Amino acid sequence: MKKKIRIFFISLLLIVYTIPLMSMADDTNNLYVIYQDPTQNYRFKVKHLDDGRLPPDPGEMPEDFILKIPDNSKINNNLPKRASSFNELIVEIIQNLDDDLILQYLEDITEFGPRPTGSPACEQAGEYIYNEFESYGLEARYDDWTYSSYSGNNIEGTRYGIDETSDEIYIILAHYDSVSSSPGADDDGSGTAAVLAAAKLLSQYEFNHTVRFLAVDGEEQGLLGSYEYAEEAFNNGDNIVAVLNGDMIGYAENPTDASYIKIYEDSASEWITDITEEMSQIYNDYLGLTIVPSGVAYNSDHASFWDFDYNAIMYHEYNFNSYYHSSQDIIENMDINYSTRVSKLMLATLSELAEVQIVNLPPDKPIITGPSTGIAGDEITFSFSTTDPEGHDMFYLIDWGDGNNSGWIGPYASGETGEATHIFQNISEYDIKVQAKDIKYGKSEWSDNHHIIILENTAPEKPIITGPNFATTGKELYFEIVANDPNDHDLYYYVYWDDGSFNNWEGPYKSGEEVTFNHTFSKGGSFTIVSKARDTLGKSGPQNEFKIFILKNRASTQLIFLPLLEKLIERFPILYRLLY
């Protein structure tokens, strides 16, 4: 009996302690520490985000083609240990990658139309990628392959490592072919755009280890191009340490989907996912992505490398694109910003793995000069300049101090003085500064502030009108009108002739410039000419008046009486006032 009681109490204790543990394991939001290894804790915490869905299969495999299922359980225990910490160079790299660059590549790639392997469009896309690699100073090559009735070209660009003792190779990969019925914007223009952006930006840096930028075709027929490449690399004894494959990374239905990125991995490649996860946390302010480890998937090009015991992972959108392999796989159905952020994540991971090094000296601290005062609404010109230690051309970014900036303007030669204008709308004081960036993305520090006081626009002064006081009908008369503007703006003049006609804001004329207006009166009488000036900012000044007597045209009057009146008025100005 005592034995049964002891068994009962032991069982009860097991139940009491087991239920809370099970509850804690299920409630991942309240999970604190389960494993000593923080990466295991992370995987456990996000496990519920993996919905188990796999990427789509290649779209044009022959019916009798079966994807290889590699057995890559070999774990490399001799991987170099790298301390992942905040790196200003990586921040610089991912900040230089923006939506415009990704969109530019997507537009270029999809412009070829559907790109089935072996088609002219696919060949043209491959030539475009080759030319891009070559233009970035990479060692570019075509890697021709054939399989059964298929043939194609892998395009490779290489940036060799500067550590002569290292034979490590790191690859960023995508396929540039599409199915016959699709322009392939997301599948896999998105991954190809990431590879091209990586080639453009990372070619400006040095790495301890060799980096390869790889675009393959034949993916939609069963990973043909990537398998040939991996096999060739294996036969050459290439020490490929990690492969980052981006396939369909540009679609998100909503902001929640746009905050996650799936990574498919085998057990031997989990370490690459772990480093990617570290990158996502270290640079979260620039990426905004949560990594979702999603297990093994064999239906994209990373799996070809598993077949030869290389470590590789695949980046894939969280909720994959329902338009894939259709005519609607177009840019308009993508989330470009999501594609950019995933591409940034891939670049950050690649830069960390290959150990990015600075290769370019930034421009010297620039200077900016200009007026110390200005008028609200007026266009004000400023000058700026600096030199680059390596003589590179440069772009400038001006922070106007009012919440606006110039954007990157240029290029300018090293030492060349540039000019930019800005209009301050509000009356206030502003501190203006400028930064320089050379063509290799090296950025200077900000210049010292240039202080400017913006004042209210002052109206032009009252115009001065001079001309004849007496005239006859039918005679063309000339009047000189001049006004000064306190802010030296150009001026427009309005003149009302008091006979139903007027000159409507003629100009612009320089401030203080004497302007001649002509007019002919057809009727006799007393007329009051009215004129006022308006500056280029639209501010009008006070008006002035000028009196004139017009007599009917009689030859004797014109020859004798009018000159006499003009001389009398000139001698006795009070007569002019008395006449009016």
C-alpha positions, 0 to 999 in steps of 0.5 A: 500500500505504501508503495502505491502511495509513493507512486501516486505522489511521484506521478502527481509531482511529475504532472505538476511540473510538466504542465507549466513546462509544456505551457512555456514551450507553447507560449513562445511570446513569453519564452526567455531562456530554453537553450544555452545557445542564443541561436537555438533560442531564436529558432525556437521563438520563431518556429511558429512563423514557419507555415511549412509551405515550400517554394514553387517547383521550377515551371518547365521541367520535362515530365520525366525529370526528377529533381535531385535530393542531395544528402548534405549532412556534412557539417564543416566544423572548421568554419572561421569564427567571426565576431558579428558586430556593428560595422560602419562599412556595412551600414554604408553599403546597405544605405547606398542600396535603394528602391530606385536601384532595384527598380532600375534593374527590374525594369531592365531585366523585364524589358527583355520579356519572357526569358525561357532558357535558350531563347533570344531574350534569355541570351540578351538578358545574359549579355546585359548582365555580363556587360554590367559585371564588366562595367563594374570592374569585375572579372566577368565570364560566360560559363556555357553549359549543355544538358540533354536538349538544353544549353545556356550561359551562367554569368559570373563576376568575380571580386578577388580577396586581398588576403593571399592566404585565403582560398575562401569563396562566397557566392551571391546567386540568382537565376535570370531565366523565366518560364515562357509565359511570364516576364519573370519580375519576381521569379526571378528578376528580384533575385537577379536585381539583388545580384546586380546591385551587389555587384555594383556596390560591392565592387567599390570595396575590398574583401579578405575573401573572394566574392562571386556574383552569379546569375544562372539560367536553366533553373526553370528546367530543373536547376540545370545551370546551377548544377553544372556550375556547382559540379565544375566548381567541385571538380576544380577544387573551389573552396566555396564556403557559403552560397546565398541564393535569392529566388522570389524576394519581391512580393508581400501582400501586406506589411506583416508579410513584408516584415518576414523573410524565409530562409531554406537551409539544410543542417550543414548550412544552418550557420549561414542562416544564423549569421543572417539572423545576426545581421537582421538584428544588428542592422534592424534599423535599416532592414526591418526583417525577421528571419524565419528558418524554414527547413529544407527545400530542394526546388531552387539553385542552392540545392545544386550546391548541396549536391556537392557538399557546399553550404548554401541557403535560399532567401524567399518571400514569406507569402509567395507570389500567387502570380508566379509563372504567369503573365502577371508576374510583373513589377506592378504586382511587387513590393519594391521596398520589400525587395530592396530590404531583402537585398540589403540583408543579403548584401550585409550577410555577404559583406560580413562573411567575406570580411569587407574592407575599406578601399576608398578614401573619402573626399575632404571636408567640403566648404559652402559659401554664399550670402549671409542674408536673403529674401523669403521667396527669392532664389539664392545661390550658394557655392561649394567645393572640396577635393578628393584624395584620389582625384575621383569625381564627386557628388554633393548633398546640401542640407538647407536647414529648413527640412529640405535637401538638394539630393545628390547633385553632380558629378563635379571634378575634384576641386571644381566649384559647384553652385546650387540655388534654393528658395527659403519660403519663411522668414527665419535663420537657417544653418546650411551644410554640405556633404560630398560623396565620390563615385566610389561611394566614399562620403566626407564629413559634413561641412561647417554650417553656413548661417543665413538670415532670411528677411521679408521682401520689401516692395519697390519704391514709387516710380519716377515718371518724366516726359512732356507736360503738354502735347498735341493729339496724334503725336507719338510721345516718349516717357521715361519711367524708373524705380528702385527695388530695395532688394535689387530684384528685377522689376515689371511696370504697369502704366495706365494712360487714362484714355482707356489703354494701358501697358500691363506689367512689362519687363523684367528690367533691372532695378534703377534702369530707366525704361522708355514707354511711348504712347499717342493720345488721339483726344485732347484734354487733361490726362493723369498717367499712373505707373507702379512697379512690381518685383519678380516675387510679385510684390507691388510698390506704391503708384505715382502719377504724371499730368499731361495736357493734350491739345487738338493738333493745330500747326500754329499752336504746336509751333508757338504755344506749346514750346512757350508753355514748356519754358514757362513751367520749367522756369516757374514750376508753380504754374504746373500746380496751378494748371491742375 
